[in-house]
Amino acid sequence: MYDIMAVAFQTDTTRISTFLPSHDGNNRSFNEVGVKEGHPSLSHHQNNENKLEQIGKISQFYVDQFSYFIQKLADTPDGDVSLLDNSMIVFGGGISDPNRHSHSHSDLPVVLAGRGGGYLTPGKRQVYKDDPMCNLYVSLLRGLGVETKRFGDCTGTLRGI
């Protein structure tokens, strides 16, 4: 799917894509990384070292796949820059505490990659306490020229992205 998205961006078939690498609510095993249990049962780890190690392998698998995609965009020309330079890519989790399955939409582990045509300043770590994820989405929409004031539980925009 990452290859298909990269080609779609490169050919300007689309510049917007949403991809859920796996529905972690199912209990499929991850034999490709040596994990026999499914994500849901492992995410209720109760700080069990073995379960934490197994879920770490699953997370590493996802990060490795994402890294492949980002490198592919970086290596693909788009005018005078790369596809990555002209993209805004969001990657991350939607639950702040998988052990408790807290439904908090703040304090989420998120990677924002690309330069968004100059709108984003990459290469830094930002911490936004108690800001809902929708604040990021509205900020990105504004970077695309879409003046949206409200989206989901948005309370404003994020500074310093």
C-alpha positions in Angstrom: 0.0 0.0 0.0 2.9 2.4 0.7 4.2 1.8 -2.8 0.7 2.5 -4.3 0.4 5.7 -2.3 3.9 6.9 -3.4 3.0 6.2 -7.0 -0.4 8.0 -6.6 1.4 11.0 -5.2 4.1 10.9 -7.9 1.6 10.7 -10.7 -0.6 13.4 -9.1 -3.5 10.9 -9.2 -4.1 12.1 -5.7 -2.3 14.2 -3.0 -4.5 12.9 -0.1 -4.4 9.3 1.2 -5.5 7.6 4.4 -4.0 4.2 5.3 -4.7 2.1 8.3 -1.8 -0.5 8.2 -3.8 -2.9 10.4 -7.0 -2.9 12.3 -5.4 -3.7 15.7 -8.8 -4.7 17.0 -8.5 -8.0 15.3 -6.4 -10.8 16.7 -4.2 -11.7 13.7 -0.8 -12.9 14.6 2.4 -11.2 13.3 4.4 -14.3 12.2 6.6 -12.1 10.1 8.2 -10.7 13.3 7.8 -13.8 15.4 4.7 -12.8 17.4 2.0 -15.4 17.7 -0.5 -13.4 19.7 -2.8 -10.7 18.4 -2.4 -7.0 19.1 -5.5 -6.6 21.3 -4.5 -9.3 23.8 -1.0 -7.9 24.0 -2.1 -4.3 24.4 -3.7 -5.3 27.7 -0.2 -6.1 28.9 -0.5 -5.1 32.6 3.2 -4.3 32.4 4.0 -8.0 31.7 7.6 -7.9 30.3 6.9 -10.7 27.7 3.8 -8.9 26.4 5.6 -5.6 26.2 8.4 -7.2 24.2 5.9 -8.7 21.8 4.0 -5.5 21.3 7.3 -3.7 20.8 8.1 -6.1 17.9 4.7 -5.2 16.3 5.3 -1.5 16.8 8.8 -1.9 15.3 7.3 -3.7 12.3 4.9 -0.7 11.7 7.7 1.8 12.1 10.0 0.0 9.7 7.2 -0.1 7.1 6.6 3.7 7.6 10.3 4.4 7.4 10.4 2.6 4.0 7.5 4.9 2.8 9.2 8.1 4.0 12.5 7.1 2.3 10.6 6.3 -0.9 9.0 9.8 -0.9 12.4 11.4 -0.1 14.0 9.6 -3.0 11.3 10.6 -5.5 11.7 13.9 -7.3 8.8 16.4 -7.3 9.9 19.4 -9.3 13.0 20.9 -7.7 12.5 19.0 -4.4 11.2 15.6 -3.3 7.7 14.3 -2.8 8.5 14.3 0.9 9.3 18.0 0.8 5.9 18.6 -0.7 4.0 16.3 1.7 2.5 16.3 5.1 2.5 12.8 6.5 0.9 11.9 9.8 1.8 8.6 11.5 0.9 7.5 15.0 -1.4 5.9 17.5 -4.9 6.9 18.4 -4.9 5.8 22.0 -2.6 7.4 24.6 -2.5 4.4 27.0 -3.1 1.1 25.3 -2.9 -0.8 28.6 -5.9 1.0 30.0 -7.4 1.7 26.5 -7.9 5.3 27.6 -9.9 7.1 25.0 -8.0 10.3 25.4 -7.2 12.0 22.1 -4.3 14.0 23.6 -0.8 13.1 24.4 -0.6 10.7 21.5 2.6 9.3 19.9 2.6 11.0 16.5 5.3 11.5 13.8 4.7 14.4 11.4 6.9 14.0 8.4 7.6 16.2 5.3 7.8 19.9 4.8 4.4 20.5 3.4 5.8 22.7 0.7 7.5 24.8 3.3 4.6 25.0 5.8 6.2 22.5 8.2 9.6 22.7 9.9 10.8 19.1 10.4 13.6 17.7 12.6 12.3 18.6 16.0 10.4 17.2 18.9 7.2 19.0 20.0 5.1 18.3 23.0 1.5 19.4 23.1 -0.1 18.7 26.4 -3.9 18.2 26.4 -4.3 19.3 22.8 -6.7 17.0 20.9 -5.5 15.4 17.7 -8.0 17.4 15.7 -5.9 20.5 16.5 -3.1 19.0 14.4 -5.6 18.2 11.6 -6.9 21.7 11.5 -3.4 23.1 11.5 -2.5 20.9 8.5 -5.7 22.0 6.7 -4.7 25.6 7.2 -1.3 24.7 5.7 -3.2 23.5 2.6 -5.1 26.8 2.5 -8.3 25.4 3.9 -9.6 27.8 6.5 -11.4 25.4 8.9 -12.2 26.6 12.4 -13.8 23.5 13.7 -13.2 19.8 13.2 -14.2 17.1 15.6 -13.0 18.1 19.1 -10.6 20.8 17.9 -9.9 23.6 20.3 -7.5 25.6 18.1 -4.4 25.2 16.1 -0.9 24.0 17.0 2.0 26.4 17.0 5.5 25.5 15.9 4.7 22.7 13.5 
